[in-house]
Amino acid sequence: MSEDRDNRLVELLRADAPPERDPVFRLKVLERREQRQFQRRLLTMLAGMLVILVGMGFAISLGNGALAPTGALIVGAALVSGYLAFRGQVRRILGRFSL
């Protein structure tokens, strides 16, 4: 009698077990995460490019005297937007370069 109960308990536990890992599902999840990360980077870079273009347009409209300081601001904005786009990977990217 005890064996029948044990077998029935084993069957019930197997029926309630979680599903086995699905590699296709995992790949789809990783793909979605990568796509979101790419979209965030793209939006950050586009926003930085917009700031740079507005700054350049403003400097050109002011005339010759404003190009030097505004140029420095534009380069700074480009560096900041590049850093924000790749902030999680800056160390890894810089680690590839050797001095």
C-alpha positions as CSV (number, residue, x, y, z in Angstrom):
1,M,0.0,0.0,0.0
2,S,2.8,2.4,0.8
3,E,4.4,1.8,-2.6
4,D,1.3,2.8,-4.4
5,R,1.1,6.0,-2.4
6,D,4.8,6.7,-3.1
7,N,4.3,6.2,-6.8
8,R,1.2,8.3,-6.8
9,L,3.1,11.1,-4.9
10,V,6.0,10.9,-7.4
11,E,3.6,11.2,-10.3
12,L,1.9,14.2,-8.7
13,L,5.2,15.9,-8.1
14,R,6.4,15.3,-11.7
15,A,3.1,16.7,-13.1
16,D,3.6,19.9,-11.0
17,A,7.3,20.3,-11.9
18,P,8.4,23.5,-13.7
19,P,8.9,23.2,-17.4
20,E,12.3,22.4,-18.7
21,R,14.5,25.2,-20.0
22,D,13.7,26.5,-23.4
23,P,16.8,27.7,-25.3
24,V,14.7,29.4,-28.0
25,F,12.8,31.4,-25.3
26,R,16.1,32.4,-23.7
27,L,17.5,33.6,-27.0
28,K,14.4,35.7,-27.7
29,V,14.6,37.3,-24.3
30,L,18.3,38.1,-24.9
31,E,17.5,39.5,-28.3
32,R,14.8,41.8,-26.9
33,R,17.2,43.1,-24.2
34,E,19.8,43.7,-26.8
35,Q,17.3,45.5,-29.0
36,R,16.2,47.8,-26.1
37,Q,19.8,48.6,-25.3
38,F,20.5,49.4,-28.9
39,Q,17.4,51.7,-29.0
40,R,18.5,53.5,-25.9
41,R,22.0,54.1,-27.3
42,L,20.6,55.3,-30.6
43,L,18.3,57.8,-28.9
44,T,21.1,59.1,-26.7
45,M,23.4,59.5,-29.7
46,L,20.6,61.2,-31.7
47,A,19.9,63.6,-28.8
48,G,23.6,64.4,-28.6
49,M,23.8,65.0,-32.4
50,L,20.8,67.3,-32.1
51,V,22.5,69.3,-29.4
52,I,25.6,69.6,-31.5
53,L,23.7,70.7,-34.5
54,V,21.8,73.3,-32.6
55,G,25.0,74.6,-31.0
56,M,26.7,74.8,-34.4
57,G,23.7,76.6,-35.9
58,F,23.7,79.1,-33.0
59,A,27.5,79.7,-33.3
60,I,27.2,80.3,-37.1
61,S,24.4,82.7,-36.5
62,L,26.5,84.7,-34.0
63,G,29.4,85.2,-36.4
64,N,33.1,84.8,-36.3
65,G,33.9,85.6,-32.7
66,A,31.6,82.8,-31.3
67,L,33.1,79.9,-33.3
68,A,36.1,79.2,-31.0
69,P,34.3,78.9,-27.6
70,T,31.2,77.3,-29.2
71,G,33.4,74.8,-30.9
72,A,34.8,73.7,-27.6
73,L,31.3,73.3,-26.3
74,I,30.3,71.2,-29.3
75,V,33.3,68.9,-28.8
76,G,32.3,68.6,-25.1
77,A,28.7,67.8,-26.0
78,A,29.9,65.2,-28.5
79,L,32.1,63.6,-25.8
80,V,29.3,63.6,-23.2
81,S,26.8,62.1,-25.6
82,G,29.2,59.4,-26.6
83,Y,29.9,58.6,-23.0
84,L,26.2,58.4,-22.1
85,A,25.6,56.2,-25.1
86,F,28.3,53.7,-24.0
87,R,28.5,54.4,-20.3
88,G,28.4,50.7,-19.3
89,Q,31.2,49.7,-21.6
90,V,33.7,52.6,-21.5
91,R,36.2,50.7,-19.4
92,R,36.0,47.7,-21.7
93,I,36.4,49.8,-24.8
94,L,39.3,51.8,-23.4
95,G,40.9,48.5,-22.2
96,R,41.3,47.5,-25.8
97,F,43.7,50.4,-26.5
98,S,47.3,50.1,-25.2
99,L,49.6,53.1,-24.8
